[in-house]
Amino acid sequence: MKTFLAIPINHFELNIILNKLSKSYSYYQWVKPENLHITLHFFGEMNKTSAKLVSLLMNTIITDYKAFNLRISHTLFLPNPVSPTAISYKVEESLALKKLLFAVQAILKQHSFTMKERKFLPHLTLARIKKLAPYYPFELPKIDITLPVNTVVLFESIHDKQGRVYKPIETFNLAR
């Protein structure tokens, strides 16, 4: 099963923005509102034994971290604005996010999980750009939203005829 660790996002204003954009720019593959998330670590293919180990490891560290807020702001085209494959909102890095990410990476590394050697760029992907879709440089609606972060979820990514479905394997609650 394909898995990743993420902060789930559920925000009314973002859902409205997604709905409007998906109608205006239908040639992009817009993320379903229920699939919005900020990825902390992408594992790729993983067996159930490894998923259980990740759950055990996350449960050992998660209670050390309190719920916090994240701010999203400007448009981000990834991997770059010249030939993007994703349309996103930038998530402003916070000390709380950095500390949580460091703890997650450290415990995963201790248990021999593969870590990518690239800088973490927190973002909220709203759409994927198909290879043949017209690309018009445009700005997403300007926003300044604060998002509460109360949980981290280990998800399984399932591809079906309707697109991607992210099924929670386990939810880890941050301390209040």
C-alpha positions as CSV (number, residue, x, y, z in Angstrom):
1,M,0.0,0.0,0.0
2,K,1.2,3.5,-0.8
3,T,1.4,5.6,2.4
4,F,2.2,9.1,3.7
5,L,2.1,11.0,6.9
6,A,0.2,14.3,6.8
7,I,-1.7,17.1,8.5
8,P,-5.3,16.9,7.3
9,I,-6.9,20.2,6.3
10,N,-10.6,21.0,6.5
11,H,-11.5,24.6,6.0
12,F,-14.7,26.1,4.7
13,E,-13.1,29.0,2.8
14,L,-10.7,26.7,1.0
15,N,-13.5,24.5,0.0
16,I,-15.3,27.4,-1.6
17,I,-12.1,28.5,-3.4
18,L,-11.6,24.9,-4.7
19,N,-15.2,24.7,-5.9
20,K,-14.9,28.0,-7.9
21,L,-11.5,27.2,-9.4
22,S,-12.5,23.7,-10.4
23,K,-15.3,25.2,-12.5
24,S,-13.2,28.0,-14.0
25,Y,-10.1,25.8,-14.8
26,S,-11.6,22.4,-15.4
27,Y,-8.6,21.1,-17.3
28,Y,-6.6,20.9,-14.1
29,Q,-7.0,18.0,-11.7
30,W,-8.4,19.7,-8.6
31,V,-7.9,18.0,-5.2
32,K,-11.2,16.9,-3.5
33,P,-11.8,19.0,-0.4
34,E,-11.7,15.9,1.8
35,N,-8.2,15.1,0.4
36,L,-6.6,18.4,1.4
37,H,-3.5,17.9,3.5
38,I,0.1,19.0,4.2
39,T,2.5,16.1,3.7
40,L,5.1,15.6,6.4
41,H,6.6,12.4,5.0
42,F,5.9,10.3,1.9
43,F,6.7,6.6,2.4
44,G,5.6,5.2,-0.9
45,E,4.9,1.5,-0.9
46,M,4.7,0.0,2.6
47,N,3.5,-3.3,4.0
48,K,1.2,-3.5,7.0
49,T,4.0,-4.4,9.4
50,S,5.9,-1.2,8.5
51,A,2.6,0.8,8.9
52,K,2.2,-0.7,12.4
53,L,5.7,0.3,13.2
54,V,5.1,3.9,12.0
55,S,1.9,4.0,14.2
56,L,3.9,2.8,17.2
57,L,6.6,5.4,16.6
58,M,4.2,8.3,16.1
59,N,2.4,7.4,19.3
60,T,5.6,7.6,21.2
61,I,6.3,11.2,20.1
62,I,3.0,12.8,19.3
63,T,1.9,13.6,22.9
64,D,5.0,15.7,23.3
65,Y,3.6,18.3,20.8
66,K,0.8,20.7,21.4
67,A,-1.8,21.7,18.8
68,F,-0.8,24.7,16.8
69,N,-1.8,27.0,14.0
70,L,-0.4,27.3,10.5
71,R,-0.9,30.2,8.1
72,I,-1.3,29.9,4.3
73,S,-0.8,32.8,2.0
74,H,0.4,33.1,-1.5
75,T,0.4,31.0,-4.7
76,L,3.1,28.5,-5.3
77,F,3.7,26.6,-8.6
78,L,5.7,23.4,-8.0
79,P,8.3,22.3,-8.8
80,N,8.8,25.7,-10.5
81,P,6.7,28.4,-12.1
82,V,8.1,27.7,-15.6
83,S,7.0,24.1,-15.9
84,P,4.7,23.4,-12.9
85,T,3.0,20.1,-12.2
86,A,1.1,21.4,-9.2
87,I,-0.8,24.5,-8.0
88,S,-0.5,25.1,-4.3
89,Y,-0.7,27.6,-1.5
90,K,2.4,28.2,0.5
91,V,2.3,27.3,4.1
92,E,4.3,29.6,6.3
93,E,6.8,27.7,8.4
94,S,6.3,27.9,12.1
95,L,8.5,26.8,14.9
96,A,5.9,24.3,16.0
97,L,5.8,22.8,12.5
98,K,9.6,22.6,12.4
99,K,9.8,20.9,15.8
100,L,7.2,18.4,14.9
101,L,8.8,17.6,11.5
102,F,12.2,17.3,13.1
103,A,10.9,14.8,15.6
104,V,9.1,12.8,13.0
105,Q,12.1,12.7,10.7
106,A,14.5,11.8,13.6
107,I,12.4,8.8,14.8
108,L,11.8,7.5,11.3
109,K,15.5,7.8,10.5
110,Q,16.4,5.9,13.8
111,H,14.3,3.0,12.5
112,S,15.8,3.0,9.0
113,F,13.0,4.6,7.0
114,T,14.3,6.3,3.9
115,M,14.6,10.1,4.2
116,K,14.8,12.3,1.1
117,E,17.7,14.8,1.3
118,R,15.7,17.8,0.0
119,K,14.5,20.8,1.9
120,F,11.0,20.6,3.3
121,L,8.7,23.0,1.6
122,P,5.4,23.1,3.4
123,H,2.5,23.6,0.9
124,L,-1.1,22.8,0.3
125,T,-1.6,21.3,-3.1
126,L,-4.9,22.4,-4.7
127,A,-4.5,21.0,-8.2
128,R,-2.2,18.8,-10.4
129,I,-1.5,20.0,-13.9
130,K,-2.0,17.4,-16.6
131,K,0.8,17.2,-19.2
132,L,-1.4,18.4,-22.0
133,A,-3.5,20.9,-20.1
134,P,-3.0,24.6,-21.0
135,Y,-1.0,26.4,-18.5
136,Y,-2.0,30.0,-17.9
137,P,0.0,31.8,-15.3
138,F,-2.6,32.9,-12.8
139,E,-2.7,33.7,-9.2
140,L,-5.0,31.8,-6.8
141,P,-7.3,34.1,-4.9
142,K,-5.3,36.0,-2.3
143,I,-5.9,34.6,1.2
144,D,-4.5,34.8,4.6
145,I,-6.0,31.9,6.5
146,T,-4.9,30.4,9.8
147,L,-5.4,26.7,10.0
148,P,-5.7,24.8,13.3
149,V,-3.4,21.7,13.5
150,N,-4.8,19.2,16.0
151,T,-3.9,15.9,14.3
152,V,-1.4,14.1,12.1
153,V,-2.7,11.1,10.1
154,L,-1.0,8.1,8.5
155,F,-2.8,7.8,5.2
156,E,-3.1,5.1,2.6
157,S,-3.3,6.5,-1.0
158,I,-5.7,4.6,-3.2
159,H,-6.3,5.3,-6.9
160,D,-9.6,4.4,-8.3
161,K,-11.8,5.5,-11.2
162,Q,-12.9,8.6,-9.4
163,G,-9.3,9.7,-8.6
164,R,-7.3,9.6,-5.4
165,V,-8.8,8.5,-2.1
166,Y,-6.9,9.0,1.1
167,K,-7.9,6.5,3.6
168,P,-6.7,7.1,7.2
169,I,-4.8,4.2,8.7
170,E,-4.3,5.9,12.1
171,T,-4.9,9.4,13.5
172,F,-2.5,10.9,16.1
173,N,-3.9,13.7,18.3
174,L,-1.6,16.5,19.3
175,A,-1.8,17.6,23.0
176,R,-4.3,20.3,23.7
